Amino acid sequence: MSETSKYVTNEHTRSISVIHSNSLQTETILLSKNSLISIGIKHLLDGTRFTITGTACDERSIFTGDQSTAPTLFIIDGSDLSSRVVEAVAGLRIRYPDARIAVIADSFDVSFVRQARDAGVHGFCQSTSGREVLIKSLELIMLGETVLPTCLMALLLDAVPAAPSPGVRDDRVGAELEVSDPRLRRLSSREAEILHCLTEGAPNKLIARKLDVAEATVKVHIKAILRKIGAANRTQAAMWATTHQPKLLGASLRT
């Protein structure tokens, strides 16, 4: 057999091995007290690598079809266990530390997801999603990814304040400086803004144009900044601001 033939054969064997590996069954246990929901989930996953191999009402009464195989995935019905999902997850994490955990429910709120995630849930799936979406979500969970439904992602993104557009004045910068250094609290919003410009090495003329103020106004603000933070010149002020820059930016996001 030629070297080329050996390579083709080895690659073909490796491809078959990969396909076989991907098709291996995942020992999946369903926790649900609702028999109708259990039937529905089992029907949706029938014929996939996530075929339900055991069911239980809660984490204390786990039944597996093959006792010699440890469960690798738990699917929790959040519709009937929502009040005690965190407790159930905590129990599963102790008994099966290497298993992945997914919760299925009609909807989720951010506070519940935060608590469940801290307890050890790896993914959240909506029961209103299609079969393919559910399967892909479970595949991602088994790959180590954290899965969140689209509606929840939208809520999280809406909760994050948008950053101001480049060149747009933002008077909120420095408005609420909840930091330990008292010198930062003395700065006004405009002074904090100008101090940020100093860290970028911007001259007075450019700062004035950016903030749409007179250059003389910028000079007055810089003198006030130097006095409030105890800097001798704008270079020292810029160096001092660089150290406190994360706090300045954090304050701008909180306001």
Backbone as numpy.savetxt, mean C-alpha at the origin, in Angstrom:
# Nx Ny Nz CAx CAy CAz Cx Cy Cz
23.37 -37.32 -30.31 22.53 -36.13 -30.31 23.41 -34.89 -30.31
23.11 -33.93 -31.18 23.92 -32.72 -31.29 23.66 -31.81 -30.10
24.59 -30.83 -29.91 24.44 -29.88 -28.81 23.16 -29.08 -28.98
22.82 -28.74 -30.25 21.59 -27.99 -30.51 20.37 -28.79 -30.11
20.37 -30.09 -30.45 19.23 -30.95 -30.11 19.10 -31.07 -28.59
20.25 -31.21 -27.91 20.21 -31.29 -26.46 19.60 -30.03 -25.86
19.97 -28.87 -26.43 19.45 -27.59 -25.92 17.95 -27.50 -26.10
17.48 -27.88 -27.31 16.05 -27.83 -27.60 15.30 -28.78 -26.68
15.85 -29.98 -26.49 15.20 -30.97 -25.62 15.13 -30.47 -24.18
16.25 -29.91 -23.71 16.28 -29.41 -22.34 15.30 -28.26 -22.15
15.24 -27.36 -23.14 14.32 -26.24 -23.05 12.88 -26.73 -23.07
12.61 -27.75 -23.90 11.26 -28.29 -23.97 10.87 -28.94 -22.64
11.82 -29.69 -22.06 11.56 -30.33 -20.77 11.33 -29.30 -19.69
12.14 -28.21 -19.72 11.99 -27.16 -18.73 10.64 -26.48 -18.87
10.17 -26.26 -20.10 8.87 -25.63 -20.32 7.76 -26.49 -19.76
7.85 -27.82 -20.00 6.84 -28.73 -19.47 6.86 -28.69 -17.94
8.06 -28.60 -17.37 8.19 -28.56 -15.91 7.54 -27.31 -15.34
7.74 -26.17 -16.02 7.15 -24.91 -15.56 5.64 -24.98 -15.63
5.11 -25.51 -16.74 3.67 -25.63 -16.89 3.10 -26.53 -15.80
3.78 -27.64 -15.54 3.32 -28.57 -14.52 3.35 -27.91 -13.14
4.42 -27.11 -12.89 4.54 -26.43 -11.60 3.41 -25.45 -11.40
3.05 -24.70 -12.47 2.00 -23.71 -12.36 0.64 -24.35 -12.17
0.51 -25.62 -12.60 -0.78 -26.28 -12.51 -0.95 -27.04 -11.21
0.09 -27.05 -10.35 -0.02 -27.75 -9.09 -1.13 -27.15 -8.24
-1.84 -28.02 -7.55 -2.95 -27.58 -6.73 -2.45 -26.84 -5.48
-3.16 -25.81 -5.11 -2.88 -25.08 -3.88 -3.87 -25.56 -2.83
-3.35 -26.11 -1.75 -4.21 -26.62 -0.68 -5.00 -25.45 -0.09
-6.27 -25.33 -0.48 -7.09 -24.17 -0.15 -8.21 -24.53 0.80
-8.30 -23.81 1.89 -9.34 -24.03 2.90 -10.25 -22.81 2.95
-11.54 -23.05 2.98 -12.54 -21.97 3.04 -13.14 -21.90 4.43
-13.15 -20.70 5.00 -13.80 -20.48 6.29 -15.08 -19.68 6.06
-16.22 -20.30 6.32 -17.50 -19.63 6.13 -18.59 -20.36 6.91
-19.48 -19.59 7.51 -20.62 -20.17 8.21 -21.85 -20.24 7.32
-21.80 -19.59 6.18 -22.92 -19.54 5.26 -22.76 -20.62 4.20
-23.60 -21.63 4.22 -23.46 -22.75 3.30 -23.67 -22.33 1.85
-24.57 -21.38 1.60 -24.81 -20.92 0.23 -23.58 -20.21 -0.33
-22.97 -19.36 0.49 -21.76 -18.67 0.05 -20.64 -19.68 -0.18
-20.53 -20.66 0.68 -19.51 -21.69 0.51 -19.67 -22.42 -0.81
-20.91 -22.77 -1.12 -21.18 -23.46 -2.38 -20.80 -22.58 -3.56
-21.15 -21.29 -3.47 -20.84 -20.37 -4.57 -19.35 -20.22 -4.80
-18.57 -20.04 -3.72 -17.12 -19.88 -3.86 -16.48 -21.16 -4.37
-16.94 -22.29 -3.86 -16.40 -23.58 -4.31 -16.69 -23.79 -5.79
-17.87 -23.38 -6.23 -18.23 -23.51 -7.65 -17.34 -22.62 -8.53
-17.10 -21.40 -8.07 -16.27 -20.47 -8.84 -14.84 -20.98 -9.00
-14.32 -21.63 -7.97 -12.92 -22.07 -7.99 -12.75 -23.51 -8.45
-13.85 -24.19 -8.71 -13.76 -25.58 -9.16 -13.03 -25.66 -10.49
-12.08 -26.58 -10.59 -11.31 -26.74 -11.82 -10.07 -25.88 -11.90
-9.83 -25.02 -10.89 -8.63 -24.19 -10.86 -7.65 -24.77 -9.86
-6.48 -24.17 -9.75 -5.49 -24.63 -8.77 -5.95 -24.34 -7.35
-7.02 -23.51 -7.23 -7.54 -23.13 -5.92 -8.82 -23.88 -5.56
-9.01 -25.05 -6.14 -10.16 -25.86 -5.78 -10.21 -26.07 -4.27
-11.36 -25.78 -3.66 -11.49 -25.89 -2.21 -11.34 -27.34 -1.77
-10.37 -27.61 -0.90 -10.12 -28.97 -0.43 -10.65 -29.20 0.98
-11.12 -28.16 1.63 -11.65 -28.30 2.97 -12.42 -27.07 3.37
-13.41 -27.21 4.22 -14.20 -26.09 4.71 -14.28 -26.14 6.23
-14.54 -25.00 6.82 -14.68 -24.91 8.27 -15.52 -23.70 8.61
-16.18 -23.76 9.77 -16.97 -22.62 10.22 -16.10 -21.52 10.80
-14.97 -21.90 11.38 -14.05 -20.93 11.95 -12.66 -21.55 12.01
-11.69 -20.77 12.51 -10.30 -21.23 12.51 -10.05 -22.36 13.50
-10.98 -22.56 14.43 -10.78 -23.60 15.44 -11.27 -24.97 14.99
-11.98 -25.01 13.86 -12.54 -26.29 13.41 -12.12 -26.58 11.97
-10.81 -26.39 11.71 -10.28 -26.61 10.36 -10.37 -28.08 10.01
-10.91 -28.34 8.81 -10.92 -29.70 8.27 -10.24 -29.67 6.92
-9.29 -30.56 6.69 -8.64 -30.65 5.39 -8.86 -32.03 4.81
-8.98 -32.06 3.49 -9.19 -33.34 2.83 -7.99 -34.24 2.93
-6.80 -33.66 2.95 -5.56 -34.44 3.04 -4.79 -33.96 4.26
-4.89 -34.68 5.36 -4.27 -34.25 6.60 -2.75 -34.23 6.53
-2.16 -34.91 5.51 -0.70 -34.94 5.39 -0.18 -33.67 4.73
-1.07 -32.85 4.18 -0.67 -31.62 3.49 -1.15 -30.41 4.27
-0.22 -29.52 4.59 -0.60 -28.31 5.31 -1.25 -27.32 4.36
-2.31 -26.64 4.78 -2.96 -25.65 3.92 -1.99 -24.53 3.54
-2.04 -24.10 2.29 -1.19 -23.01 1.84 -1.97 -21.74 1.57
-3.31 -21.86 1.54 -4.14 -20.69 1.31 -5.45 -20.84 2.09
-5.79 -19.78 2.82 -7.08 -19.72 3.50 -7.91 -18.60 2.88
-9.13 -18.92 2.54 -10.07 -17.91 2.05 -11.14 -17.73 3.12
-11.25 -16.52 3.63 -12.20 -16.23 4.69 -13.39 -15.46 4.13
-14.58 -15.95 4.39 -15.80 -15.26 3.99 -16.02 -14.10 4.96
-15.74 -12.90 4.51 -15.86 -11.73 5.36 -17.28 -11.29 5.64
-18.23 -11.83 4.91 -19.62 -11.41 5.10 -20.21 -11.93 6.40
-19.76 -13.08 6.86 -20.30 -13.62 8.10 -19.28 -13.68 9.23
-18.04 -13.33 8.91 -16.99 -13.34 9.93 -16.41 -11.94 10.14
-17.06 -10.93 9.56 -16.48 -9.60 9.56 -16.21 -9.08 10.97
-17.05 -9.47 11.94 -16.87 -8.98 13.30 -15.70 -9.63 14.01
-15.23 -10.75 13.50 -14.14 -11.45 14.18 -13.08 -11.96 13.20
-12.96 -11.31 12.06 -11.95 -11.71 11.09 -10.55 -11.57 11.68
-10.32 -10.47 12.38 -9.00 -10.23 12.95 -8.62 -11.36 13.91
-9.58 -11.77 14.74 -9.32 -12.87 15.67 -9.05 -14.18 14.93
-9.84 -14.43 13.88 -9.65 -15.65 13.09 -8.28 -15.67 12.42
-7.89 -14.52 11.85 -6.60 -14.43 11.17 -5.46 -14.64 12.16
-5.58 -14.07 13.34 -4.54 -14.23 14.35 -4.36 -15.70 14.71
-5.47 -16.42 14.82 -5.37 -17.85 15.12 -4.73 -18.65 14.01
-5.07 -18.30 12.77 -4.49 -19.00 11.62 -2.99 -18.73 11.50
-2.58 -17.50 11.79 -1.17 -17.16 11.66 -0.33 -17.94 12.67
-0.92 -18.25 13.82 -0.19 -19.02 14.83 -0.07 -20.48 14.40
-1.16 -21.04 13.89 -1.17 -22.46 13.53 -0.52 -22.71 12.18
-0.66 -21.78 11.23 -0.12 -21.97 9.88 0.64 -20.70 9.46
1.82 -20.48 10.01 2.56 -19.23 9.74 2.97 -19.04 8.29
3.07 -20.11 7.52 3.52 -19.99 6.13 2.36 -19.87 5.13
1.15 -20.00 5.62 -0.01 -19.95 4.72 -0.35 -18.51 4.35
-0.97 -18.36 3.18 -1.46 -17.05 2.74 -2.94 -16.94 3.10
-3.41 -15.71 3.34 -4.78 -15.51 3.79 -5.45 -14.44 2.94
-6.64 -14.77 2.42 -7.43 -13.83 1.63 -8.82 -13.70 2.25
-9.37 -12.51 2.19 -10.72 -12.25 2.70 -11.61 -11.83 1.53
-12.79 -12.42 1.45 -13.76 -12.08 0.41 -15.00 -11.47 1.07
-15.43 -10.33 0.57 -16.62 -9.67 1.10 -17.22 -8.78 0.01
-18.46 -8.33 0.25 -19.11 -7.44 -0.72 -18.40 -6.10 -0.79
-17.98 -5.59 0.38 -17.31 -4.29 0.43 -16.38 -4.25 1.63
-15.48 -3.27 1.63 -14.51 -3.11 2.71 -14.42 -1.65 3.09
-14.13 -1.38 4.35 -13.81 -0.01 4.75 -12.35 0.04 5.16
-11.77 1.23 5.10 -10.33 1.40 5.30 -9.89 0.94 6.69
-10.68 1.27 7.72 -10.28 0.91 9.08 -10.21 -0.60 9.25
-11.20 -1.32 8.69 -11.18 -2.78 8.79 -9.98 -3.37 8.06
-9.72 -2.85 6.87 -8.59 -3.36 6.08 -7.29 -3.14 6.81
-7.16 -2.00 7.45 -5.92 -1.73 8.20 -5.74 -2.73 9.33
-6.81 -2.99 10.08 -6.71 -3.94 11.19 -6.45 -5.36 10.69
-7.16 -5.75 9.64 -6.99 -7.10 9.10 -5.61 -7.28 8.50
-5.12 -6.26 7.84 -3.78 -6.31 7.26 -2.72 -6.46 8.36
-2.87 -5.71 9.44 -1.94 -5.82 10.56 -1.98 -7.21 11.18
-3.17 -7.83 11.15 -3.31 -9.16 11.74 -2.67 -10.24 10.88
-2.51 -9.97 9.57 -1.86 -10.94 8.71 -2.57 -11.28 7.42
-3.64 -10.56 7.07 -4.33 -10.82 5.81 -3.46 -10.33 4.65
-3.35 -11.14 3.61 -2.49 -10.80 2.47 -3.25 -10.21 1.29
-4.56 -10.38 1.25 -5.31 -9.85 0.13 -6.79 -9.74 0.43
-7.45 -8.79 -0.23 -8.88 -8.55 -0.05 -9.55 -8.61 -1.42
-10.54 -9.47 -1.55 -11.22 -9.68 -2.82 -12.71 -9.36 -2.67
-13.26 -8.69 -3.68 -14.69 -8.39 -3.65 -15.48 -9.53 -4.26
-16.56 -9.89 -3.57 -17.40 -10.98 -4.06 -18.15 -10.59 -5.33
-18.22 -9.29 -5.62 -18.89 -8.83 -6.83 -17.99 -8.89 -8.06
-16.72 -9.22 -7.86 -15.80 -9.31 -8.99 -16.08 -10.56 -9.82
-15.60 -10.57 -11.04 -15.77 -11.73 -11.91 -14.86 -12.87 -11.49
-15.13 -14.04 -12.04 -14.36 -15.24 -11.70 -12.89 -15.07 -12.06
-12.60 -14.53 -13.22 -11.21 -14.37 -13.64 -10.47 -13.41 -12.73
-11.15 -12.35 -12.30 -10.53 -11.38 -11.40 -10.19 -12.06 -10.07
-11.10 -12.86 -9.57 -10.87 -13.57 -8.32 -9.67 -14.50 -8.43
-9.60 -15.26 -9.50 -8.50 -16.21 -9.68 -7.17 -15.48 -9.79
-7.14 -14.40 -10.60 -5.90 -13.64 -10.74 -5.48 -13.01 -9.42
-6.46 -12.57 -8.64 -6.14 -11.98 -7.34 -5.51 -13.01 -6.42
-6.06 -14.22 -6.42 -5.51 -15.28 -5.58 -4.10 -15.67 -6.06
-3.89 -15.65 -7.36 -2.56 -15.95 -7.89 -1.53 -14.91 -7.42
-1.94 -13.64 -7.45 -1.04 -12.59 -6.98 -0.75 -12.74 -5.49
-1.76 -13.10 -4.72 -1.57 -13.30 -3.29 -0.56 -14.42 -3.04
-0.65 -15.49 -3.82 0.28 -16.60 -3.65 1.69 -16.23 -4.09
1.81 -15.21 -4.93 3.13 -14.74 -5.35 3.74 -13.76 -4.36
2.99 -13.45 -3.30 3.52 -12.56 -2.27 3.06 -11.13 -2.39
2.13 -10.85 -3.30 1.64 -9.50 -3.48 0.48 -9.21 -2.53
0.32 -7.94 -2.19 -0.84 -7.50 -1.42 -1.91 -7.03 -2.39
-3.11 -7.58 -2.28 -4.18 -7.29 -3.23 -5.28 -6.49 -2.55
-5.66 -5.39 -3.18 -6.77 -4.56 -2.71 -7.75 -4.35 -3.86
-9.05 -4.34 -3.58 -10.02 -4.09 -4.65 -9.94 -2.65 -5.15
-10.40 -2.44 -6.37 -10.31 -1.12 -7.00 -11.03 -0.05 -6.20
-12.19 -0.37 -5.67 -12.96 0.62 -4.92 -12.20 1.10 -3.69
-11.49 0.18 -3.04 -10.72 0.55 -1.86 -9.52 1.40 -2.24
-8.88 1.06 -3.35 -7.76 1.86 -3.82 -8.20 3.29 -4.10
-9.40 3.44 -4.67 -9.93 4.77 -4.96 -10.12 5.58 -3.68
-10.62 4.92 -2.61 -10.80 5.60 -1.34 -9.46 6.05 -0.76
-8.46 5.18 -0.85 -7.14 5.52 -0.33 -6.52 6.68 -1.09
-6.67 6.67 -2.41 -6.10 7.75 -3.23 -6.82 9.07 -2.97
-8.14 9.01 -2.76 -8.89 10.23 -2.49 -8.49 10.84 -1.15
-8.01 9.99 -0.24 -7.63 10.48 1.08 -6.27 11.17 1.09
-5.49 10.97 0.01 -4.16 11.58 -0.09 -4.28 12.94 -0.75
-3.85 14.02 -0.11 -3.94 15.35 -0.72 -3.04 15.45 -1.94
-3.56 16.08 -2.98 -2.79 16.24 -4.22 -1.70 17.28 -4.04
-0.54 17.03 -4.62 0.57 17.98 -4.56 0.27 19.15 -5.48
0.67 20.36 -5.12 0.42 21.51 -5.98 1.16 21.40 -7.30
0.55 21.91 -8.34 1.17 21.88 -9.67 2.41 22.76 -9.69
3.40 22.41 -10.53 4.62 23.23 -10.62 4.30 24.67 -10.97
4.88 25.61 -10.23 4.66 27.02 -10.53 3.43 27.60 -9.87
2.61 26.76 -9.26 1.39 27.23 -8.61 1.68 27.53 -7.15
1.33 28.70 -6.72 1.59 29.12 -5.35 0.73 28.31 -4.39
1.34 27.88 -3.30 0.65 27.11 -2.28 0.90 27.77 -0.93
-0.07 28.53 -0.42 0.09 29.25 0.83 0.01 28.34 2.05
-0.27 27.05 1.82 -0.38 26.14 2.95 0.98 25.72 3.49
2.04 25.89 2.66 3.38 25.44 3.08 3.80 26.16 4.34
4.12 25.39 5.36 4.58 25.97 6.60 3.47 26.52 7.48
2.20 26.32 7.11 1.09 26.89 7.87 0.93 26.19 9.22
1.13 24.87 9.24 1.00 24.11 10.48 2.22 23.22 10.65
3.22 23.74 11.30 4.47 23.02 11.45 4.50 22.34 12.81
4.05 21.08 12.83 4.01 20.33 14.06 5.34 19.59 14.24
6.37 20.35 14.47 7.70 19.80 14.60 8.32 20.29 15.89
9.42 19.69 16.28 10.02 20.00 17.57 10.81 21.30 17.54
11.43 21.67 16.42 12.27 22.86 16.35 11.40 24.11 16.39
11.51 24.95 17.41 10.67 26.15 17.52 10.94 27.15 16.43
12.13 27.11 15.83 12.45 28.06 14.78 11.55 27.87 13.55
11.15 26.60 13.31 10.26 26.36 12.18 8.88 26.95 12.42
8.45 26.96 13.67 7.12 27.48 13.98 7.05 28.99 13.80
8.22 29.64 13.84 8.23 31.10 13.70 8.05 31.54 12.25
8.30 30.63 11.32 8.23 30.99 9.90 6.79 31.08 9.43
6.51 32.10 8.64 5.19 32.21 8.02 5.13 31.30 6.79
3.96 31.18 6.21 3.81 30.34 5.02 4.70 30.84 3.89
4.72 32.16 3.69 5.54 32.73 2.62 7.02 32.54 2.90
7.44 32.69 4.15 8.85 32.51 4.48 9.29 31.07 4.30
8.42 30.13 4.66 8.74 28.72 4.44 8.87 28.42 2.96
8.03 29.08 2.18 8.06 28.89 0.73 9.37 29.41 0.14
9.76 30.59 0.59 11.01 31.19 0.09 12.20 30.39 0.57
12.15 29.90 1.79 13.24 29.08 2.32 13.42 27.82 1.47
12.33 27.25 1.02 12.41 26.09 0.13 13.10 26.47 -1.18
12.79 27.65 -1.68 13.43 28.11 -2.92 14.95 28.30 -2.72
15.34 28.72 -1.53 16.77 28.90 -1.26 17.51 27.57 -1.32
16.87 26.50 -0.90 17.52 25.19 -0.96 17.77 24.76 -2.39
17.02 25.32 -3.32 17.19 25.00 -4.73 18.19 25.93 -5.41
18.76 26.88 -4.63 19.74 27.81 -5.17 19.16 28.90 -6.05
17.87 29.17 -5.91 17.22 30.17 -6.76 17.60 31.58 -6.32
17.96 32.48 -7.26 18.25 33.87 -6.92 16.96 34.63 -6.61
17.12 35.83 -6.03 15.94 36.61 -5.64 15.01 36.91 -6.81
15.60 37.21 -7.96 14.79 37.56 -9.12 13.90 36.38 -9.54
14.47 35.18 -9.53 13.70 33.99 -9.91 12.63 33.66 -8.88
12.97 33.85 -7.59 11.98 33.60 -6.54 10.81 34.57 -6.67
11.13 35.85 -6.94 10.09 36.86 -7.10 9.17 36.51 -8.26
9.76 36.05 -9.37 8.95 35.70 -10.54 8.08 34.47 -10.25
8.64 33.50 -9.54 7.91 32.28 -9.24 6.73 32.54 -8.31
6.94 33.43 -7.32 5.89 33.69 -6.34 5.04 34.90 -6.69
5.37 35.53 -7.80 4.61 36.68 -8.30 4.59 37.82 -7.27
5.78 38.14 -6.77 5.94 39.25 -5.84 7.12 40.10 -6.29
7.28 41.27 -5.68 8.40 42.14 -6.02 9.70 41.58 -5.45
10.81 41.87 -6.13 12.10 41.37 -5.67 12.46 41.96 -4.32
12.04 43.22 -4.08 12.30 43.85 -2.80 11.58 43.11 -1.67
10.40 42.58 -1.98 9.63 41.81 -0.98 10.37 40.54 -0.61
10.97 39.91 -1.61 11.75 38.70 -1.36 12.91 39.00 -0.43
13.60 40.13 -0.67 14.74 40.50 0.19 14.30 40.70 1.64
13.13 41.31 1.82 12.63 41.54 3.18 12.34 40.20 3.86
11.74 39.28 3.13 11.43 37.97 3.68 12.70 37.20 4.04
13.72 37.32 3.19 14.97 36.59 3.45 15.64 37.13 4.71
15.61 38.44 4.90 16.18 39.01 6.13 15.44 38.47 7.37
14.12 38.38 7.25 13.32 37.87 8.37 13.63 36.39 8.63
13.84 35.64 7.55 14.17 34.21 7.68 15.50 34.04 8.39
16.51 34.82 7.97 17.84 34.72 8.58 17.78 35.02 10.07
16.97 36.03 10.41 16.86 36.41 11.82 16.15 35.32 12.63
15.10 34.73 12.07 14.29 33.76 12.82 15.02 32.42 13.02
15.83 32.02 12.05 16.49 30.71 12.19 17.94 30.85 12.66
18.41 32.12 12.80 19.76 32.35 13.31 20.85 32.06 12.31
20.59 32.30 11.02 21.59 32.08 9.97 22.24 33.41 9.60
23.53 33.35 9.23 24.27 34.57 8.88 24.03 34.99 7.44
23.76 34.04 6.56 23.54 34.36 5.16 22.61 33.33 4.52
22.28 33.53 3.25 21.33 32.66 2.58 21.89 31.24 2.39
23.24 31.13 2.30 23.84 29.80 2.15 23.62 28.98 3.42
23.87 29.60 4.57 23.62 28.91 5.83 22.14 28.57 5.99
21.29 29.48 5.55 19.85 29.25 5.63 19.44 28.05 4.78
20.04 27.96 3.58 19.72 26.84 2.69 20.19 25.52 3.29
21.39 25.53 3.90 21.91 24.31 4.52 21.04 23.89 5.70
20.60 24.86 6.49 19.74 24.56 7.63 18.39 24.01 7.15
17.87 24.61 6.08 16.57 24.18 5.56 16.63 22.78 4.98
17.78 22.42 4.40 17.92 21.09 3.82 17.75 20.01 4.89
18.27 20.29 6.09 18.14 19.35 7.20 16.68 19.19 7.62
15.93 20.29 7.55 14.54 20.28 7.99 13.56 20.13 6.84
14.08 19.88 5.64 13.20 19.82 4.47 12.11 18.76 4.60
12.38 17.51 5.06 11.29 16.53 5.19 10.17 17.02 6.08
10.50 17.77 7.14 9.47 18.27 8.02 8.65 19.36 7.34
9.34 20.20 6.56 8.62 21.23 5.83 7.65 20.63 4.84
8.13 19.61 4.08 7.27 18.98 3.09 6.16 18.20 3.76
6.45 17.56 4.90 5.42 16.83 5.62 4.33 17.74 6.11
4.73 18.94 6.54 3.74 19.90 7.01 2.86 20.37 5.86
3.45 20.53 4.69 2.67 20.98 3.54 1.64 19.93 3.13
1.97 18.64 3.32 1.03 17.57 2.97 -0.08 17.45 4.01
0.20 17.81 5.27 -0.82 17.68 6.31 -1.82 18.82 6.28
-1.49 19.92 5.64 -2.40 21.06 5.63 -3.28 21.04 4.42
